[in-house]
Amino acid sequence: MNAEDILRELQLELPPAPQPVGVYKPLVLLGKLAYVSGHGPVRSDGSLITGRVGADLDLAAGKLAAQQVGLTILATLKSQLGSLDRVHRVIKVLGMVNCTPEFGEHPKVINGCSELFAKVFGAERGIGARSAVGMGSLPGNIPVEVEVIFELL
C-alpha cells in the first residue's frame, strides 16, 4: 500500500496545505533532501488547534495536536511534491511543545507525529532521529510545531 492508501485505511484526512505567513518557504529541496519548515496543527477546515500543554491541553490532547501537525506536514509534501510516494524516509524530526514550565513529557507529545510517520511510511522508513523540546510559547499559541528533514526517492 502507498502512503495515501494507508492514510485512508487509518481514516485520517490531510488538511489543506498551509500557505506561508512570513518570509520563508514551506519546503526547500536540496538534492534528495526535503527540508520542511516548522508546521503547526491545521485542522481539515483550515483552523489551528491552539492552547498550551499542561494548562489548556493535557498530554493526550497535545499528542493528538502533534499527530495533526504530522498530517499538515504530509499535506505540504503532497502539495509541493505531487505525491507522498516520493518520500523515501524520515531523516530528522524536531518537535517543539508550547507548555507550562512544569510539563516534562515533551517526547510523549511529539510521539503523536512520530507514530503517524511510522504508520504511514513503515518503521524502517518512517522513524528517524528526533529532538523534542519544550517552549515558553509558539506562534499563534499553537501547542506543537514540528519541522522535518525527509530523504526523497
Wavefront OBJ file of the C-alpha trace (Angstrom):
o trace
v 0.000 0.000 0.000
v 1.148 3.518 -0.677
v 1.098 6.337 1.884
v -2.259 7.738 0.777
v -3.894 4.288 0.942
v -2.551 3.899 4.479
v -3.999 7.284 5.481
v -7.404 6.219 4.112
v -7.171 2.901 5.969
v -6.367 4.810 9.177
v -9.352 7.086 8.409
v -7.109 10.158 8.554
v -7.638 13.189 6.347
v -4.999 15.628 5.181
v -5.841 19.250 5.964
v -5.234 21.967 3.391
v -1.520 22.664 2.960
v -0.842 25.913 4.820
v 0.497 28.953 2.998
v 3.478 30.838 4.465
v 2.543 33.645 6.845
v 6.085 35.039 6.892
v 9.195 35.229 4.772
v 10.006 31.544 4.274
v 9.295 28.560 2.036
v 7.264 25.653 3.395
v 9.690 23.201 1.811
v 13.178 23.522 0.342
v 14.647 20.797 -1.854
v 18.391 20.142 -1.836
v 19.341 17.117 -3.901
v 17.383 14.209 -2.439
v 16.596 16.045 0.808
v 13.378 17.913 1.567
v 13.661 20.400 4.427
v 10.170 21.094 5.740
v 9.727 24.340 7.684
v 8.053 24.319 11.070
v 4.355 23.463 10.810
v 1.509 23.808 13.277
v -1.640 21.727 13.749
v -4.004 22.716 10.927
v -7.451 21.119 11.081
v -9.343 19.952 7.996
v -11.334 23.205 7.998
v -8.107 25.250 7.892
v -8.289 26.444 11.511
v -5.479 25.882 14.006
v -5.521 23.900 17.218
v -4.422 26.282 19.965
v -3.535 26.077 23.644
v -0.698 25.351 25.980
v 0.081 21.766 27.001
v -0.097 21.426 30.771
v -2.587 24.296 31.078
v -5.188 24.293 28.285
v -4.420 20.813 26.919
v -3.469 17.581 28.629
v -0.875 15.116 27.355
v -3.409 13.186 25.226
v -4.685 16.365 23.546
v -1.103 17.507 22.959
v -0.282 14.170 21.337
v -3.329 14.474 19.048
v -2.196 18.006 18.137
v 1.233 16.603 17.228
v -0.442 13.979 15.028
v -2.358 16.789 13.329
v 0.938 18.591 12.715
v 2.204 15.407 11.047
v -0.852 15.367 8.790
v -0.256 19.037 7.980
v 3.347 18.260 7.026
v 2.144 15.422 4.796
v -0.295 17.852 3.147
v 2.605 20.194 2.364
v 4.672 17.310 0.970
v 1.816 16.196 -1.263
v 1.180 19.766 -2.404
v 4.830 20.521 -3.130
v 5.958 17.111 -4.441
v 2.759 15.900 -6.116
v 2.769 12.588 -4.241
v 3.741 11.202 -0.858
v 5.275 8.269 -2.716
v 8.355 10.415 -3.371
v 9.275 10.152 0.330
v 11.950 7.527 0.919
v 12.476 8.067 4.640
v 12.305 10.401 7.609
v 15.781 11.681 8.472
v 15.217 14.115 11.371
v 12.250 15.457 13.341
v 12.405 18.489 15.615
v 9.298 18.798 17.776
v 8.570 21.872 19.878
v 5.877 21.859 22.561
v 4.238 25.046 23.858
v 3.919 24.079 27.511
v 3.980 25.151 31.114
v 7.361 25.159 32.884
v 6.277 22.142 34.958
v 5.380 19.986 31.960
v 8.137 17.472 31.207
v 6.600 14.950 28.812
v 7.683 16.586 25.533
v 8.742 13.303 23.887
v 5.338 11.731 24.610
v 3.603 14.675 22.905
v 5.844 14.519 19.816
v 5.172 10.766 19.603
v 1.859 11.787 18.029
v 3.734 12.949 14.928
v 6.422 10.250 15.021
v 3.905 7.423 15.376
v 1.950 8.796 12.405
v 5.058 8.801 10.197
v 5.919 5.252 11.356
v 2.418 4.060 10.375
v 2.394 5.863 7.025
v 5.941 5.035 5.880
v 6.679 1.928 7.984
v 9.021 1.631 10.970
v 12.192 1.344 8.889
v 11.485 4.415 6.740
v 9.193 6.426 8.999
v 11.325 6.693 12.136
v 14.343 8.987 12.062
v 16.483 10.906 14.501
v 14.461 13.229 16.724
v 14.524 16.013 19.263
v 11.533 17.021 21.426
v 11.767 20.220 23.430
v 9.527 22.498 25.468
v 8.969 26.158 24.605
v 7.615 29.097 26.570
v 5.385 29.992 23.614
v 4.808 29.230 19.952
v 3.295 31.395 17.174
v -0.459 31.895 17.468
v -0.462 29.944 20.745
v -0.284 26.626 18.847
v 0.550 23.700 21.153
v 3.038 21.991 18.843
v 5.364 22.932 15.991
v 7.366 20.354 14.058
v 9.999 20.607 11.347
v 11.291 17.574 9.432
v 14.008 16.569 7.011
v 12.979 13.828 4.562
v 15.029 11.856 2.047
v 13.270 11.608 -1.302
v 13.395 8.957 -3.999
l 1 2 3 4 5 6 7 8 9 10 11 12 13 14 15 16 17 18 19 20 21 22 23 24 25 26 27 28 29 30 31 32 33 34 35 36 37 38 39 40 41 42 43 44 45 46 47 48 49 50 51 52 53 54 55 56 57 58 59 60 61 62 63 64 65 66 67 68 69 70 71 72 73 74 75 76 77 78 79 80 81 82 83 84 85 86 87 88 89 90 91 92 93 94 95 96 97 98 99 100 101 102 103 104 105 106 107 108 109 110 111 112 113 114 115 116 117 118 119 120 121 122 123 124 125 126 127 128 129 130 131 132 133 134 135 136 137 138 139 140 141 142 143 144 145 146 147 148 149 150 151 152 153
